[in-house]
Amino acid sequence: MYSWLRFRSLIQTEESLSVMRGRSWEANGRPMKGFPTLAQVEKADNEQLARWFRFLPSGETVSDQKIMERIAERFEKLGGMTAELSKKIGM
């Protein structure tokens, strides 16, 4: 039987592996597959933008690269990375 700490450790390991596989995590804890849409980028708060900014790959297609550019623009406009935000989203 797993203890809570062991269970949490397994979850964190899966999150780390998913990030290394190019997936990021949405604010609700679900894994996000692929890139967000521009509409999602426009609605996202600073924390979600930080997660995308940090964990999404740079983008292989022109549309993915445009989305990443928009994420970077909005993220910087909303204050960019802070020590607290970096600690909250991890890695």
N, CA, C and O atoms as a GROMACS GRO file, in nm:
protein
  364
    1MET      N    1   0.084  -0.119   0.000
    1MET     CA    2   0.000   0.000   0.000
    1MET      C    3   0.088   0.125   0.000
    1MET      O    4   0.184   0.135   0.077
    2TYR      N    5   0.055   0.219  -0.088
    2TYR     CA    6   0.135   0.340  -0.100
    2TYR      C    7   0.095   0.443   0.004
    2TYR      O    8  -0.023   0.462   0.033
    3SER      N    9   0.194   0.508   0.057
    3SER     CA   10   0.166   0.621   0.145
    3SER      C   11   0.136   0.743   0.058
    3SER      O   12   0.164   0.742  -0.062
    4TRP      N   13   0.082   0.846   0.118
    4TRP     CA   14   0.050   0.968   0.045
    4TRP      C   15   0.176   1.027  -0.018
    4TRP      O   16   0.173   1.071  -0.133
    5LEU      N   17   0.286   1.029   0.057
    5LEU     CA   18   0.409   1.087   0.003
    5LEU      C   19   0.460   1.008  -0.118
    5LEU      O   20   0.507   1.067  -0.215
    6ARG      N   21   0.451   0.877  -0.111
    6ARG     CA   22   0.493   0.794  -0.224
    6ARG      C   23   0.403   0.820  -0.345
    6ARG      O   24   0.451   0.830  -0.458
    7PHE      N   25   0.273   0.831  -0.320
    7PHE     CA   26   0.178   0.859  -0.427
    7PHE      C   27   0.208   0.993  -0.491
    7PHE      O   28   0.210   1.004  -0.614
    8ARG      N   29   0.233   1.097  -0.410
    8ARG     CA   30   0.264   1.230  -0.463
    8ARG      C   31   0.394   1.225  -0.542
    8ARG      O   32   0.406   1.290  -0.646
    9SER      N   33   0.491   1.148  -0.494
    9SER     CA   34   0.617   1.135  -0.564
    9SER      C   35   0.598   1.074  -0.702
    9SER      O   36   0.661   1.116  -0.799
   10LEU      N   37   0.510   0.975  -0.712
   10LEU     CA   38   0.481   0.913  -0.841
   10LEU      C   39   0.415   1.012  -0.935
   10LEU      O   40   0.446   1.014  -1.054
   11ILE      N   41   0.323   1.094  -0.883
   11ILE     CA   42   0.256   1.195  -0.965
   11ILE      C   43   0.357   1.296  -1.015
   11ILE      O   44   0.356   1.331  -1.133
   12GLN      N   45   0.445   1.344  -0.927
   12GLN     CA   46   0.545   1.442  -0.968
   12GLN      C   47   0.638   1.384  -1.072
   12GLN      O   48   0.679   1.454  -1.165
   13THR      N   49   0.673   1.257  -1.058
   13THR     CA   50   0.759   1.193  -1.157
   13THR      C   51   0.690   1.188  -1.293
   13THR      O   52   0.753   1.215  -1.395
   14GLU      N   53   0.561   1.153  -1.295
   14GLU     CA   54   0.486   1.150  -1.421
   14GLU      C   55   0.477   1.289  -1.482
   14GLU      O   56   0.488   1.303  -1.604
   15GLU      N   57   0.457   1.392  -1.399
   15GLU     CA   58   0.452   1.529  -1.450
   15GLU      C   59   0.585   1.566  -1.513
   15GLU      O   60   0.588   1.624  -1.622
   16SER      N   61   0.695   1.532  -1.446
   16SER     CA   62   0.827   1.563  -1.499
   16SER      C   63   0.852   1.491  -1.631
   16SER      O   64   0.903   1.550  -1.726
   17LEU      N   65   0.816   1.363  -1.636
   17LEU     CA   66   0.835   1.287  -1.760
   17LEU      C   67   0.750   1.344  -1.873
   17LEU      O   68   0.794   1.349  -1.988
   18SER      N   69   0.629   1.387  -1.841
   18SER     CA   70   0.542   1.445  -1.943
   18SER      C   71   0.600   1.574  -1.998
   18SER      O   72   0.593   1.599  -2.118
   19VAL      N   73   0.657   1.656  -1.910
   19VAL     CA   74   0.718   1.779  -1.955
   19VAL      C   75   0.836   1.749  -2.045
   19VAL      O   76   0.856   1.815  -2.147
   20MET      N   77   0.915   1.649  -2.008
   20MET     CA   78   1.029   1.613  -2.092
   20MET      C   79   0.984   1.558  -2.226
   20MET      O   80   1.058   1.566  -2.324
   21ARG      N   81   0.864   1.502  -2.233
   21ARG     CA   82   0.811   1.450  -2.359
   21ARG      C   83   0.746   1.561  -2.443
   21ARG      O   84   0.694   1.534  -2.550
   22GLY      N   85   0.750   1.685  -2.394
   22GLY     CA   86   0.696   1.796  -2.470
   22GLY      C   87   0.553   1.831  -2.435
   22GLY      O   88   0.492   1.914  -2.502
   23ARG      N   89   0.498   1.771  -2.329
   23ARG     CA   90   0.363   1.805  -2.287
   23ARG      C   91   0.372   1.902  -2.171
   23ARG      O   92   0.466   1.896  -2.091
   24SER      N   93   0.277   1.991  -2.162
   24SER     CA   94   0.271   2.078  -2.045
   24SER      C   95   0.142   2.050  -1.971
   24SER      O   96   0.059   1.971  -2.016
   25TRP      N   97   0.127   2.114  -1.857
   25TRP     CA   98   0.010   2.088  -1.772
   25TRP      C   99  -0.075   2.212  -1.765
   25TRP      O  100  -0.025   2.323  -1.747
   26GLU      N  101  -0.204   2.194  -1.779
   26GLU     CA  102  -0.298   2.303  -1.765
   26GLU      C  103  -0.313   2.335  -1.618
   26GLU      O  104  -0.273   2.257  -1.532
   27ALA      N  105  -0.372   2.450  -1.589
   27ALA     CA  106  -0.390   2.493  -1.451
   27ALA      C  107  -0.477   2.395  -1.372
   27ALA      O  108  -0.463   2.385  -1.250
   28ASN      N  109  -0.565   2.323  -1.439
   28ASN     CA  110  -0.652   2.228  -1.369
   28ASN      C  111  -0.585   2.093  -1.345
   28ASN      O  112  -0.649   2.001  -1.296
   29GLY      N  113  -0.456   2.081  -1.379
   29GLY     CA  114  -0.383   1.958  -1.352
   29GLY      C  115  -0.388   1.854  -1.461
   29GLY      O  116  -0.326   1.748  -1.449
   30ARG      N  117  -0.460   1.881  -1.568
   30ARG     CA  118  -0.467   1.785  -1.678
   30ARG      C  119  -0.351   1.807  -1.773
   30ARG      O  120  -0.307   1.920  -1.793
   31PRO      N  121  -0.300   1.700  -1.832
   31PRO     CA  122  -0.194   1.718  -1.930
   31PRO      C  123  -0.248   1.785  -2.055
   31PRO      O  124  -0.359   1.755  -2.100
   32MET      N  125  -0.171   1.875  -2.108
   32MET     CA  126  -0.212   1.945  -2.229
   32MET      C  127  -0.136   1.885  -2.347
   32MET      O  128  -0.014   1.871  -2.342
   33LYS      N  129  -0.207   1.851  -2.451
   33LYS     CA  130  -0.145   1.793  -2.568
   33LYS      C  131  -0.137   1.898  -2.677
   33LYS      O  132  -0.238   1.963  -2.708
   34GLY      N  133  -0.021   1.917  -2.734
   34GLY     CA  134  -0.005   2.012  -2.843
   34GLY      C  135  -0.004   2.157  -2.795
   34GLY      O  136   0.008   2.185  -2.675
   35PHE      N  137  -0.016   2.244  -2.888
   35PHE     CA  138  -0.012   2.387  -2.860
   35PHE      C  139  -0.152   2.441  -2.833
   35PHE      O  140  -0.250   2.388  -2.886
   36PRO      N  141  -0.161   2.546  -2.751
   36PRO     CA  142  -0.291   2.609  -2.731
   36PRO      C  143  -0.330   2.686  -2.857
   36PRO      O  144  -0.247   2.712  -2.944
   37THR      N  145  -0.455   2.721  -2.865
   37THR     CA  146  -0.500   2.806  -2.975
   37THR      C  147  -0.470   2.951  -2.939
   37THR      O  148  -0.442   2.982  -2.824
   38LEU      N  149  -0.476   3.039  -3.038
   38LEU     CA  150  -0.456   3.181  -3.010
   38LEU      C  151  -0.565   3.234  -2.915
   38LEU      O  152  -0.538   3.320  -2.832
   39ALA      N  153  -0.687   3.182  -2.929
   39ALA     CA  154  -0.795   3.223  -2.838
   39ALA      C  155  -0.762   3.184  -2.694
   39ALA      O  156  -0.786   3.262  -2.602
   40GLN      N  157  -0.707   3.064  -2.674
   40GLN     CA  158  -0.667   3.022  -2.539
   40GLN      C  159  -0.555   3.109  -2.485
   40GLN      O  160  -0.553   3.142  -2.367
   41VAL      N  161  -0.462   3.146  -2.571
   41VAL     CA  162  -0.352   3.234  -2.530
   41VAL      C  163  -0.406   3.368  -2.485
   41VAL      O  164  -0.360   3.423  -2.384
   42GLU      N  165  -0.502   3.422  -2.557
   42GLU     CA  166  -0.558   3.553  -2.523
   42GLU      C  167  -0.635   3.550  -2.391
   42GLU      O  168  -0.643   3.651  -2.322
   43LYS      N  169  -0.693   3.435  -2.355
   43LYS     CA  170  -0.770   3.423  -2.231
   43LYS      C  171  -0.686   3.382  -2.111
   43LYS      O  172  -0.731   3.394  -1.997
   44ALA      N  173  -0.564   3.334  -2.135
   44ALA     CA  174  -0.482   3.276  -2.029
   44ALA      C  175  -0.434   3.381  -1.929
   44ALA      O  176  -0.408   3.496  -1.964
   45ASP      N  177  -0.424   3.337  -1.803
   45ASP     CA  178  -0.368   3.425  -1.701
   45ASP      C  179  -0.216   3.412  -1.702
   45ASP      O  180  -0.159   3.332  -1.777
   46ASN      N  181  -0.151   3.490  -1.617
   46ASN     CA  182  -0.004   3.493  -1.614
   46ASN      C  183   0.056   3.357  -1.579
   46ASN      O  184   0.159   3.319  -1.634
   47GLU      N  185  -0.008   3.284  -1.487
   47GLU     CA  186   0.045   3.153  -1.448
   47GLU      C  187   0.040   3.054  -1.565
   47GLU      O  188   0.136   2.981  -1.588
   48GLN      N  189  -0.070   3.051  -1.637
   48GLN     CA  190  -0.081   2.960  -1.752
   48GLN      C  191   0.018   2.999  -1.860
   48GLN      O  192   0.081   2.912  -1.921
   49LEU      N  193   0.032   3.128  -1.885
   49LEU     CA  194   0.130   3.173  -1.984
   49LEU      C  195   0.271   3.132  -1.943
   49LEU      O  196   0.352   3.093  -2.027
   50ALA      N  197   0.301   3.140  -1.813
   50ALA     CA  198   0.433   3.099  -1.764
   50ALA      C  199   0.457   2.951  -1.789
   50ALA      O  200   0.566   2.911  -1.830
   51ARG      N  201   0.354   2.869  -1.764
   51ARG     CA  202   0.368   2.725  -1.789
   51ARG      C  203   0.396   2.698  -1.937
   51ARG      O  204   0.486   2.621  -1.970
   52TRP      N  205   0.320   2.761  -2.025
   52TRP     CA  206   0.343   2.743  -2.168
   52TRP      C  207   0.481   2.794  -2.207
   52TRP      O  208   0.553   2.727  -2.282
   53PHE      N  209   0.517   2.912  -2.158
   53PHE     CA  210   0.645   2.974  -2.191
   53PHE      C  211   0.761   2.884  -2.152
   53PHE      O  212   0.859   2.871  -2.225
   54ARG      N  213   0.748   2.822  -2.036
   54ARG     CA  214   0.857   2.738  -1.986
   54ARG      C  215   0.858   2.597  -2.045
   54ARG      O  216   0.965   2.544  -2.073
   55PHE      N  217   0.742   2.536  -2.063
   55PHE     CA  218   0.739   2.393  -2.093
   55PHE      C  219   0.708   2.355  -2.237
   55PHE      O  220   0.740   2.243  -2.278
   56LEU      N  221   0.649   2.442  -2.315
   56LEU     CA  222   0.621   2.406  -2.454
   56LEU      C  223   0.749   2.409  -2.536
   56LEU      O  224   0.836   2.493  -2.510
   57PRO      N  225   0.763   2.322  -2.632
   57PRO     CA  226   0.878   2.330  -2.722
   57PRO      C  227   0.868   2.456  -2.807
   57PRO      O  228   0.763   2.520  -2.811
   58SER      N  229   0.975   2.492  -2.874
   58SER     CA  230   0.976   2.617  -2.950
   58SER      C  231   0.881   2.616  -3.069
   58SER      O  232   0.845   2.722  -3.120
   59GLY      N  233   0.841   2.502  -3.114
   59GLY     CA  234   0.746   2.493  -3.225
   59GLY      C  235   0.812   2.455  -3.355
   59GLY      O  236   0.914   2.512  -3.394
   60GLU      N  237   0.755   2.357  -3.420
   60GLU     CA  238   0.812   2.310  -3.546
   60GLU      C  239   0.746   2.374  -3.667
   60GLU      O  240   0.809   2.389  -3.772
   61THR      N  241   0.620   2.412  -3.653
   61THR     CA  242   0.549   2.472  -3.766
   61THR      C  243   0.543   2.623  -3.749
   61THR      O  244   0.566   2.676  -3.640
   62VAL      N  245   0.513   2.692  -3.857
   62VAL     CA  246   0.501   2.837  -3.854
   62VAL      C  247   0.389   2.879  -3.759
   62VAL      O  248   0.404   2.977  -3.686
   63SER      N  249   0.278   2.807  -3.760
   63SER     CA  250   0.167   2.843  -3.671
   63SER      C  251   0.204   2.823  -3.525
   63SER      O  252   0.167   2.905  -3.440
   64ASP      N  253   0.277   2.716  -3.493
   64ASP     CA  254   0.323   2.695  -3.355
   64ASP      C  255   0.419   2.806  -3.312
   64ASP      O  256   0.413   2.853  -3.199
   65GLN      N  257   0.506   2.847  -3.402
   65GLN     CA  258   0.601   2.954  -3.370
   65GLN      C  259   0.529   3.087  -3.347
   65GLN      O  260   0.569   3.165  -3.260
   66LYS      N  261   0.423   3.114  -3.424
   66LYS     CA  262   0.345   3.235  -3.403
   66LYS      C  263   0.275   3.233  -3.267
   66LYS      O  264   0.267   3.334  -3.198
   67ILE      N  265   0.225   3.115  -3.231
   67ILE     CA  266   0.161   3.101  -3.100
   67ILE      C  267   0.263   3.125  -2.989
   67ILE      O  268   0.234   3.194  -2.892
   68MET      N  269   0.383   3.068  -3.002
   68MET     CA  270   0.487   3.088  -2.902
   68MET      C  271   0.527   3.236  -2.892
   68MET      O  272   0.552   3.286  -2.782
   69GLU      N  273   0.533   3.305  -3.005
   69GLU     CA  274   0.564   3.447  -3.004
   69GLU      C  275   0.456   3.526  -2.929
   69GLU      O  276   0.488   3.617  -2.852
   70ARG      N  277   0.331   3.490  -2.951
   70ARG     CA  278   0.220   3.558  -2.882
   70ARG      C  279   0.221   3.528  -2.733
   70ARG      O  280   0.194   3.616  -2.651
   71ILE      N  281   0.253   3.403  -2.697
   71ILE     CA  282   0.266   3.368  -2.555
   71ILE      C  283   0.373   3.455  -2.491
   71ILE      O  284   0.352   3.512  -2.384
   72ALA      N  285   0.488   3.466  -2.556
   72ALA     CA  286   0.599   3.546  -2.502
   72ALA      C  287   0.559   3.693  -2.488
   72ALA      O  288   0.590   3.756  -2.387
   73GLU      N  289   0.491   3.748  -2.590
   73GLU     CA  290   0.448   3.888  -2.585
   73GLU      C  291   0.353   3.914  -2.468
   73GLU      O  292   0.373   4.007  -2.391
   74ARG      N  293   0.250   3.830  -2.457
   74ARG     CA  294   0.152   3.848  -2.348
   74ARG      C  295   0.215   3.826  -2.212
   74ARG      O  296   0.186   3.899  -2.116
   75PHE      N  297   0.301   3.725  -2.203
   75PHE     CA  298   0.365   3.694  -2.076
   75PHE      C  299   0.450   3.811  -2.028
   75PHE      O  300   0.442   3.849  -1.911
   76GLU      N  301   0.528   3.868  -2.116
   76GLU     CA  302   0.610   3.984  -2.078
   76GLU      C  303   0.523   4.104  -2.043
   76GLU      O  304   0.553   4.178  -1.949
   77LYS      N  305   0.416   4.124  -2.117
   77LYS     CA  306   0.324   4.236  -2.090
   77LYS      C  307   0.259   4.223  -1.952
   77LYS      O  308   0.234   4.324  -1.885
   78LEU      N  309   0.233   4.100  -1.908
   78LEU     CA  310   0.170   4.077  -1.779
   78LEU      C  311   0.271   4.067  -1.664
   78LEU      O  312   0.233   4.033  -1.552
   79GLY      N  313   0.397   4.095  -1.691
   79GLY     CA  314   0.495   4.099  -1.583
   79GLY      C  315   0.606   3.997  -1.592
   79GLY      O  316   0.703   4.005  -1.517
   80GLY      N  317   0.593   3.901  -1.680
   80GLY     CA  318   0.699   3.802  -1.698
   80GLY      C  319   0.718   3.710  -1.578
   80GLY      O  320   0.628   3.694  -1.495
   81MET      N  321   0.835   3.650  -1.571
   81MET     CA  322   0.864   3.552  -1.468
   81MET      C  323   0.911   3.621  -1.340
   81MET      O  324   0.997   3.709  -1.343
   82THR      N  325   0.854   3.580  -1.230
   82THR     CA  326   0.898   3.624  -1.099
   82THR      C  327   0.949   3.502  -1.023
   82THR      O  328   0.924   3.388  -1.064
   83ALA      N  329   1.019   3.525  -0.915
   83ALA     CA  330   1.070   3.413  -0.835
   83ALA      C  331   0.955   3.329  -0.782
   83ALA      O  332   0.964   3.206  -0.780
   84GLU      N  333   0.847   3.394  -0.738
   84GLU     CA  334   0.733   3.322  -0.683
   84GLU      C  335   0.665   3.237  -0.790
   84GLU      O  336   0.630   3.121  -0.766
   85LEU      N  337   0.647   3.295  -0.907
   85LEU     CA  338   0.582   3.222  -1.017
   85LEU      C  339   0.668   3.105  -1.062
   85LEU      O  340   0.616   2.997  -1.091
   86SER      N  341   0.798   3.126  -1.070
   86SER     CA  342   0.889   3.020  -1.110
   86SER      C  343   0.883   2.903  -1.011
   86SER      O  344   0.881   2.787  -1.051
   87LYS      N  345   0.879   2.936  -0.883
   87LYS     CA  346   0.871   2.832  -0.780
   87LYS      C  347   0.736   2.758  -0.790
   87LYS      O  348   0.731   2.636  -0.770
   88LYS      N  349   0.629   2.831  -0.818
   88LYS     CA  350   0.497   2.772  -0.824
   88LYS      C  351   0.483   2.672  -0.939
   88LYS      O  352   0.425   2.564  -0.922
   89ILE      N  353   0.536   2.707  -1.058
   89ILE     CA  354   0.519   2.619  -1.173
   89ILE      C  355   0.626   2.512  -1.182
   89ILE      O  356   0.608   2.413  -1.252
   90GLY      N  357   0.738   2.531  -1.111
   90GLY     CA  358   0.841   2.428  -1.106
   90GLY      C  359   0.939   2.430  -1.220
   90GLY      O  360   0.928   2.506  -1.316
   91MET      N  361   1.036   2.342  -1.206
   91MET     CA  362   1.142   2.319  -1.302
   91MET      C  363   1.200   2.447  -1.347
   91MET      O  364   1.292   2.448  -1.430
   0.00000   0.00000   0.00000
